[in-house]
Amino acid sequence: MEKRKVNYKNNFKTLWRLLSYFKGYRFLLVIVIVLVIYTSFAQIYGTFMLKDIIGNGIEAKDFNFTLTYTSIMALIYLLGALANLSYTQIMVRLSQRVIFKIREDLIKKVLALPISYFDKKQVGEIMSYFTNDVDSTINALNQSFANIIFSICNIIGTLLCMYLINVYLSLIATAIIATIIIFITINSKKCRKYYRKQQESLSILNGCIEEDLRGIKVNKAFEHEDESYKVFDYKNNEWRKSSTSAFFHTQLNVPFIVSLSYLNFAICSIIGIIFLANGLLAEGIAALSPFLIYVRQSAQPFNFFTLHFNTILNALAGSERIFEFLDIDEEKIKDKGYIKLVKINNSYFWQLDENNHVPLKGDIVFEHVKFGYDPNKLVLNDVSFYANQGEKIAFVGSTGAGKTTIISLINRFYDINEGIITYDGLNIFDIKLESLRRAISLVTQETHLFNDTILNNIRYPRRHSTVLEVKKAAEIGGADHFINKLKDNYETIIYDDGINLSEGERQLLSLARVAISHPPLLILDEATSNIDTRTEKIVEKSMDKLMENRTVLVIAHRLSTVRNATAILVLDHGKIIERGNHQQLLSLKGRYYSLYNGTIELE
């Protein structure tokens, strides 16, 4: 795991940003703080009243005074209990609203980030922001925020009352309390460091678990269980070490504070009795009794403080990771487009402004395009081609030639380094991302299906589609024949990315999606490469319907599927080295000829 230096100066900045989520609820937050302060006051002042009850009531044998002050003390405690109940309930509701906002920001960020970010991150690591980091923040807001204020008020109130009773005894007690504060300050820095490591280790561990679960079939097929266990064991051990260090320093607080508080109580008791015997306590036992209660209770707010402060530190570590994620630069894919896709009289147009519209046709042009996932290593080098409305253009080449990259650039999953890409003569950078992607249908080998009904999975591109439109799309896509055989037909729930469907059935659903969106540009990443021969014929028949009057770009994994293409572009190391139809390229007896005859491997 990458080691990093923790900047403790960020604690306040992170806390301030976390508190900014209470915007709109500040009045309720003020009420919480007032109630917390009163709860602390009730606990402290109730004890302080013992001095008068003992001195002016019990010792003076004044029953009415004792009864009155005892009743007042009971009322103060009762109101304190009600205040405690009230602020706890308010804080729970406030914290849930804050977490709701944070999760909203997280999912908006996930949806806004470029594909390049997810190329380098495990799903489990990203999920840890939504789970572990958010959970730690929930715990802090639900329990610790108000209790930290309560503890601080208790510490300040206790010290103030002690000094009001006797300054000299208080100075002795304060020396030991100061030692406790110094220890907490030093130890908290170490806790903060290890909590951060713990959160990072846990996110890496979650990523490892998620990857193993997704690849469980491959894992077992290649008998990789032992190696997977070793990797998991290493990462689990890293988490154990960081967690042990975090909890070790956390657990040091309570025994240290309790030990010093016992010592403080013993010293103050002995010196207090000496003061009492020598007449140095003006109010005698009436002053010493509440003073020793304060000394004995002084450990409680510190223990309470450290317990919740450690929760706060854990939450700050999680919040800092969340805010770092939210602050990731999104400039790689920035939507500066102004051209929208609009519908006029059942036809679609590119709207340049209110008076200028360009018909949506599906023409694609690449002009001298250069691109590399790493700017210093080009994947595409000076690529130029065109695809006019209704043409079928196929891309062939060995693995790594740049075929899939071309498709990704058209969708603007990545932005090019140099050159220009146009859609219907318009620079795709000038088209709003949402409109650009609405004008493209993409069918890949791997069809992602959501844990929802077949009906909703088909109409995913157009959520407002009617049931009738969905069934029509399924018929065009060739999926209706198997859907109607299912027990619940279109209401059948799909589980775990389509695990209850065959590969061919999943692919037919992806074609039904295309049919329901029906844009003029269709991109096929060899949709038949992973399915059986019988289903392949159904898929190809469905694709023939979908390709009618459309511009089609095909990534070929089998050359037999592109023999009828308008043009075939042969790529090698990011360059187009040959172009032409099937017969023309065979007659050249070049790269395509070698691929077709198996002299060179296609994949």
N, C-alpha and C positions, 0 to 999 in steps of 0.2 A: 504494500500500500504506500502511496506517495506520502512522504512526510511533509508537514507544512508548519510554519511558525504561526502560532495563534496570536493575533493582535488583540490584547485585552482592552484597548481603547475603543474597540468596536462595540463593547458591551452596551454602553449608553446609547450609541447610535442605533443598534439593533432594537433595544428596548423602546426607544422613542418611536421607531418606525412601527413596531408592534402596537404601541399605544395609539398610533395614528388611525388604526382600524376601528377605534371607538368613536371616530367622527360621526356625529349624528346621534350618539348616545351619551354625550358628555354630561348632560344633566343627570342621567341615571348613575353615571360614574361618580359624580360629585355626591349624590345621595349615599352611594356605597361607602365612600370615604368618610362621610359624616357619621354614618352608622357604625363603622369600624372604630372610629375615634371614640364614640360614646361607649361602645362595648368595652374598650380598654379602660376608659375613665371609670365605668361602673365597677370593674374588677379592682382597680387600684384604690379608688376613693372609698369603696366599701371597707377595705382593710384599714384605711387611714381613719375611718370613723371609730374603729375599735379603741383608739387612744382616748377619745372623749367618752365612749360608752364605759370603758373600764375606770377611767379617772373620775369623771363627773357623775357617773351613774352607779356602777357596782361598788366602787370604793366609798363613795359618798352615801351609799344606800338610798339613792333617789330612784324609786321604782318607776315613777312617771317619766323621768328623763330617760331611763334605760329602755322602757317600752316604746317611747316615741322615737328615739334614735335607732332602735333595733328595727322598728317598722319602716322607717325611712330607708335604712340600709337594705332591708328585704325588697322594698319597692325599686330601689336603684338596681339591685341584682336582677330582679324580674324584668325590668325594662331593658337591661343589658342583654338578657337571654332573648328577648323578642327582637332586639336590634340585630343580634347575631343571626337569628333565623332569617330575618328580612334580607340582610345584605348577602347572605349565602344564596338565597333563592334568586335575587336580582342578578348576582354575579354569574350564576349558572346560565341564565338566559342570555346575558350579555356575551359570555364567552362563546356560546353556540352560534350567535350571530356573527361574531368576529371570525370564528373558524369557517363558517359558511362563506364569508367574503374571501378568506385566504384560499379556500379550495376553488372558488370561482376564478380567482386570479391565476392559480396554478393551471387549471384546465385551459384557460384562455391563452396562457403562455405556451403550453404544449401544442395547442392548435396553431399558434402563430410562428413557432420556430421552424426553420428550414429543415428539409430532409437530411441535410449534411450533419446536423446535430445528432440525430438519431442513428446515423451510421456508426457513430463512435461510442454510443451509450447503450448499456443493457437496459431492458425494460424494467427489470427488478430494481435497478438503481434509481430510475426515474420514479417508480412506484413508491420508493421509500420516502420521497417528499410528501406524498399524499397520505402515507400511513405512519411510519415511525416519527418523522419530524412533526407532522401535524398532531399526532397523539401526545407527544411531549408538550406541545404548546397548549393543547386542551387541558392537560393536567395542571399546568401552571396557572392558566386563567381561571379554571374552575375552583381550584383550592388555594393556590399559593399567593396570588396577587394580593388579595384582601388580607390574608394571614401575615404576609410580610409587613404590611402597614400596621396591622394589629400588634405584631411583635415589636416593631420599632416604637410605637406609642407606649407599649408596656414597659420597655426598657427605659425610655425617657421619663415616663410617669413614676416608675419605681424609684429611679435615682432622685428625682425631684422630691418625692415624699420622704425618702431617707434623709436628705439634707435638711428638710423642714423639721424632722424629729431631732437629729443631732449631727452637726457638721463633722465633728472629730471621728465619730464612729463611721460616718459615711466616707470620709477620706480613706480610711483603712479598707473598707469594702470596695471602694472605687479602684484601688490599686490592683486588686485581683480581677475585678471586672474588666479593667483595661487590658490585662494579660489575656483574658478570654477573647476580647475584640481583636487584638493583634494576631492571635492564633487563627481565628476565623478568617481574617483578611488574607493571611499567607496561604492557608489551606484551601481557601476558595479558588485561588488562582490555579492551583494544581487540579482541583476538581473540574474547573472550566476547561482546562487543557485536555483532560482525559475524557470528559463528556463529549467533546468535539470528536476525538478519535473514535470513541465508542459509536457515535452516530455514523461516521464515515465507514467504519468497519462493518456495521450492520447493513448499510446500503449495498456494499460490495458482496456481502454474504447473501443478501436477498437476490441480487443479480445472478449469483452462482446457482442458487436454488431454482430460480425461475428458468434459467437456461437448461438445467438438468431435467426439469419437469417437461419442458417443451420438446426436448430431444430424447425422451425416455425410450422410444422405440429404437432409435439409432444407437443409443447407448447399449441396449441389450443385444441388438443385432450384431454389434461388433465386440461384445463382451468387454465393454469399457467400464464396468462397474467399479473395479478396483482403482483405476486411474481417476475416475470421477470422485470416488470417496476420498482419495488423497488430496485432490484439489479442494474439495469441500472441507476436509479436516484442517488443512492449512489456514483457510480463510476463517473457519469457525474458531480456530485457535487464536488468530489475530484479534477476533472480536472478544474472545475470552480474556486475553491479556489486557486489552484496553478497558473492558468492563470491570475486571478485577481491580485495576489501578483506580478507576473512578470510584468504585464502591469502597475500596480500602480507605481512600482519603475522606470520603463522605462519612464513613463509620468512625473515623477518628474523633469527629466533633463531639458526639454525645458523651463518651466516657471521659474525654478531656474536660468538658464543661462541667459534667456532674462531679468529677473529682475535685475540681477547683471550687465548685459551689459548696461542697461539704467542708472543704478547708476554710472557705470564707465564713461559713456559718459557725464553725468551731472557734475560729479566731475572734469573730465579732461577739460570740456568746461569752467567751472568757473575758474579753476586754469590757464588754457591756456589764457583766456582773461586777467587775472591779470598779467601773464607773459608778454603778448603783451603790456599791458598798461604801464608796468614798463621797457619795452625795454629788457626783458630777452630772447626774441626770435629774434635771429639775422636776420632771413629771414622774420620776421613778419607774415602777413596773408598768405603768400605763403607757409610757413611751417605748420601753425596751421590748415589750411584747410585739407590737405591730412592726417595730424595726426589724426584729429577728424573723418575723414572717416575711417581710420584704426581702431580706437577705436569702432566706430559704427559697423563696419563689423566684429570685433573680435568675436562677438557672433555667427556669421554665421558658421565659420568652427567648432566651438565647438558643435553647434546644429547638424551640418552635421555629425560630428564625433560621437556624442552620438547616433544619429539615426542609423547610419550604424554599430557602435560598438555593439549596442544591437542586430542587425541582425547577426553580427559575433558571439556574445555570444550564441545566439540561435542556430546558425550553429555549433558552437563548442560543444554544448550540444548534438546535433544530431550526429555529427561526432564521438564524444566520445563513444556514444552508438553503432554506426556502428563498430568502431574499437574494442570495447569490444566483439562484436559478432564475428568479424573476427578472434579474438585471442582466441576464445574458444578452449579448448584442444580437439584434435581429436584422442588421443592415444587409446581410448577405442576400436575403430575399425581401426586398422592400417594395410594397405595392404603391408605385407612383403613377399608375395608369389612370387615365381619365376617360377612356373609351369604354362604353357600356354595351352590353348585349340587350337589345330591346325587341319586343314582339309587336309588330304592326300588321293588322289584318291577317292573322294566322301565319305570318312569315317573320323570320328573324333578321335583324339588321344590326350592324355596328353603328352606334350613335356617336359621331364625332362631336356634334353639338346639337342644339335644338333643330337646326335647319339642314344639317348634313348627315346623311345615312349611307352606309355601304352595305350591300347585300351580303349575308352570311353564306359562303359557298364551300369553304374547306380547302382553299389553296394554301400550300405551305412552301416557303422558300428559305433555304439556308444560303447565306452569302459569306464565304471566307470565315467560317466559324472556328474559333479556337477555344478549347476548354480543358481544364485539368482540375481534378478534385484537390490536388496539391498544385498551386500556381506554378511551381517549378518543374512539374512533370505533366506534360500535355497528354490527354487521352484522345482528343480530337485535334487534328492539325490541318487547318485550312480546308474545311469540309464545305462543299457547295453542292446543292441539288435543289430540284423543285418537284412538287407534286400538285398537279392540277385537279380540279373538281372531277370526281368520278374515276380517277386513276388509282391503280393498285401498285404501290412501290414496295419492293422487298429489299431487306438488308440482310446480307449474308457475310460470313467471315468467321474465322476461328475465335475461340473464347478470348475475350480481352481486346477485340478489335475495335470496340466502341459502339456496338449496335444499340445496346440498352441505354447508353449514355445519350444518344440522339433523342430517344423517346423521352427521357427525363428532362432534357433541355426544352423540348416543345411544351411540356407541361409546366415549365419553370420550377421544377423541383430544385434546380440549380440554375445559377445565372452564368452566362458565357463570359469568357475573358475578353474575347475580341470577335468582331464580325457583327452580323445582324441576322435575326430570324423574323420572318414576317408571316402573318396569317391574313389572308385576303388582302395582301399588300400593305398591311398595317404592322408596324413594329410591335412585337409582343410585349415590349416594355411599356408601351403606351396604352395597352389594354389592361383593364382592371383584372387582377388575378381571378377573382370569382367568376367574371364573365368569360375569361380565357378558358378556364377549366370546365365551365358549363358547355363550351363549344367543342369539347373533346371527349370521346369515350375510349377508355383503356381497358383491355382484356388481357390479363396476365396468366401465366401458368398457375400461379398460386392465387386462388380466389379466397379473399377474406370474407367470412360470413359472421354476422353478429348473433349473439345469444337472444334471438327474437323469433317471431314467426316467419315463415317463408314469405308471406304477404309483405311484411315490412322490410324484409331483406331485398325483395325485388324492387320495391318502390323507394329504396334508399336514396337514389339520385333525385327523385321528385316525390317528396313526402306527401304532397297533396293529391297524388294520383288516386283515382277511384279503384274499387275492387275490379270493376269491369276492365279498366285500362291495364291493371296488373295481369289479369287473366289473358288479355290480348297479347301483352308483351311476352308472357310465358309461352303462349302458343307460337309466336314468331321465333322465340329463342329455343324452342324445342323442349321446354321443361314441363309443359302441361301434362304429357303422357305419364310421367312418373309421379308428379304431384297428386294427380287424381287417384293414384293407386294407394296413397298414404291414408292412414286412418282419419287424420284430421285435415287432410287436403292442404289448403293454403294457410290454415291455422296451426300447422305442425311447427313445433318449437325446434329450432336448430341449436345444438349444444356444442360448446368447445370448438368453435370455428368450423362446424360442419362435420364433426366426428361421426354423427349418425347418418351421414350421406356418403355415397361413393364419390370418387374423384370426378367421374363423368357427370354425375348429378350436380355437383358443386359448380362445375364449369358451365353447365346449361343454365344454372341460376345467374351466373355472371353475364351470359349472353342475354338473358331476359332483362337484366339491368340496363344493358346497352339499348335494348329495344324500347324500353320505356323512356329513356332520356333522348335517344335518337338525334344526336348532333351530326353535322356533316362530315366530321373527321373521326375516323375509327382507327385505333391503334391496336394491333394484335401481337402479343408476345407469344407466338406459337401456342395457341389455346388447345391444341390437340396432342401435345407431346407426352402427356402423362396419363392418357386414357386408353381404354381398350378399343379394338377395331370396330366393334358394333357401335359403341357410343360415339366413336370418331366420325362415323358416317352421319349420325344424327347432328353432331356439332357442326360438321362441314356444311350440311344442308341448311342449318340455321344461319351459319355465317354468310352463306351465299345470299340469303334474304336480307341480312343486315347490311351487306356491302353494296347493295343496289343503290346507284346514284350517290355514292359516298366516296370521299377520298380515303383510301385505306393504306396505312403503313404497316408492314408486316416484318417482324423479326423472325427470320427463318432458322429453325433448329433441324429441319429436314427439308432438303432441297426439292423433294417431290411435291411439297405443298405450295411452291411458288412458281411452278412452271408456266402458269397462265398470267403472271404479273405483267403489268404494262412495262415496267422497267425493274431490273435487278441491279442493286448497287453492291459491289463487292468491297468490303473494308479490310484493311490490313494495317495494324499499328496506328489507328486513328486517321487513316487517309482512304479516300475512295480511289481504288486503283483500276477498277473496271466498272463499266455500266452498259446496259443493253438488255434485250429480252433473252429468254432462255436459249433460243437457237443462235442468236448473235454471239452470246458469250461462249457457247460451246465451240463455235467455229473459230474463235480466237485462240482456243487451246491454251489458255492462260491459267490464272488462279482458280476461276470458277470451274473450268474444265477439270482441274486436279481435285477440287472439292467434290464435284459431282461423281467422279469416277473413284473416289475413295483414296486417291494418292496422298491427299492431305486431309487430316481430321477436321471436321467442321466444329465439333465440340469436344 
